[in-house]
Amino acid sequence: MMTQRRLFGFCALATLLAGCSPWTSPQAGRSLYAQNCAACHGADAQGGAQVPDLTRIAARAGGAYPQRMVLDKLDGYARGAVAYQGAEMPNFGDLLVGRLTRVETDQGLSRQLPEPIVALDAYLRTLQR
């Protein structure tokens, strides 16, 4: 029989590991980026004449990575909001497939999002310069 102390330790470990899910990692996001974004934004994510540079998201936001804005955009694009603040984007409905995970955003808010959206956000965060 599991003691209360062991049960607490197990729950704490499970919570910690959930935050490190391989399905929401930057590595998973890199693969999703290659499949869904690189064709337009480039393999280096630096965009082009008509496409924004995704390595400068934080710089354009004053130096801090605007996670909530990025998650809003990714989630909106995936749900078919092709014209989001003037940006034409394809429908990425496949990013909505998978388990939901709770994300605490940069403004202390929490929301549930599909794991692929969270992984793509994690990867974009690593690209900032």
C-alpha positions in Angstrom: 0.0 0.0 0.0 1.3 3.4 -1.0 2.0 5.8 1.9 0.9 9.4 1.8 4.5 10.6 1.4 5.1 8.2 -1.5 1.9 9.3 -3.2 2.8 12.9 -2.8 6.3 12.2 -4.3 4.8 10.3 -7.2 2.3 13.1 -7.9 5.1 15.7 -7.8 7.2 13.7 -10.2 4.3 13.2 -12.6 3.6 16.9 -12.6 7.2 17.7 -13.3 7.5 15.2 -16.1 4.3 16.5 -17.7 6.0 19.8 -18.2 8.8 18.1 -20.0 6.7 16.1 -22.4 8.5 15.0 -25.5 5.3 16.0 -27.4 5.6 19.6 -26.3 9.4 19.9 -26.5 11.3 22.3 -28.8 12.6 19.2 -30.7 9.0 18.2 -31.4 8.3 21.8 -32.5 11.3 21.7 -34.8 9.8 18.8 -36.7 6.4 20.5 -36.8 8.0 23.7 -38.1 9.8 21.8 -40.9 6.4 20.2 -41.9 4.2 23.2 -41.7 6.2 26.5 -41.7 9.5 26.2 -43.4 8.1 26.3 -46.9 7.1 29.9 -46.4 9.3 31.2 -43.5 12.4 29.3 -44.6 14.4 26.5 -43.0 16.2 29.2 -41.0 12.9 30.9 -40.0 14.2 34.3 -41.3 11.3 34.8 -43.7 11.5 37.0 -46.8 10.0 40.0 -48.6 6.3 39.0 -47.8 6.9 36.7 -44.9 7.9 37.7 -41.4 11.2 36.7 -39.8 10.2 34.4 -37.0 13.7 34.7 -35.3 12.8 38.3 -34.4 9.5 37.9 -32.7 10.9 39.0 -29.3 12.8 41.8 -30.9 9.7 43.2 -32.5 7.9 42.9 -29.2 10.4 45.0 -27.3 12.8 42.3 -26.3 10.5 39.9 -24.5 9.1 36.8 -26.2 5.3 37.5 -26.4 4.2 33.9 -25.7 0.5 34.6 -25.3 0.4 36.5 -28.6 2.3 33.7 -30.4 0.0 31.0 -28.9 -3.1 33.0 -29.9 -1.8 33.3 -33.5 -0.8 29.6 -33.8 -4.1 28.5 -32.4 -6.0 30.9 -34.6 -4.2 29.8 -37.7 -4.7 26.2 -36.9 -8.4 26.8 -36.5 -8.7 28.4 -39.9 -8.3 32.1 -39.1 -6.4 32.7 -42.3 -6.4 36.4 -42.1 -5.1 37.2 -38.6 -3.9 40.8 -38.2 -3.4 41.0 -42.0 -1.3 37.9 -42.3 -2.5 35.2 -44.8 -1.8 31.8 -43.4 -2.9 28.3 -44.5 -5.2 26.2 -42.4 -3.1 24.0 -40.1 -5.9 21.8 -38.7 -3.5 19.0 -38.1 -1.9 21.1 -35.3 -5.1 20.6 -33.4 -4.8 16.9 -33.3 -3.5 15.3 -30.1 -3.8 15.7 -26.4 -4.5 19.0 -24.7 -1.9 20.4 -22.2 -2.2 23.2 -19.8 0.2 26.1 -20.5 1.0 29.0 -18.2 1.7 32.0 -20.3 4.0 34.9 -19.9 1.3 37.0 -18.3 0.5 34.5 -15.5 -2.5 33.1 -17.3 -3.2 29.5 -17.9 -5.0 27.8 -20.8 -5.3 24.4 -22.5 -3.9 24.0 -26.0 -3.1 21.0 -28.3 0.4 19.7 -27.7 1.5 20.4 -31.3 0.7 24.2 -30.8 2.7 24.2 -27.5 5.6 22.4 -29.2 5.8 24.8 -32.1 5.7 27.7 -29.6 8.6 26.1 -27.6 10.6 25.8 -30.8 10.0 29.4 -31.9 11.1 30.6 -28.5 14.5 28.9 -29.1 15.0 30.7 -32.4 14.9 34.2 -30.9 17.9 36.4 -31.4 
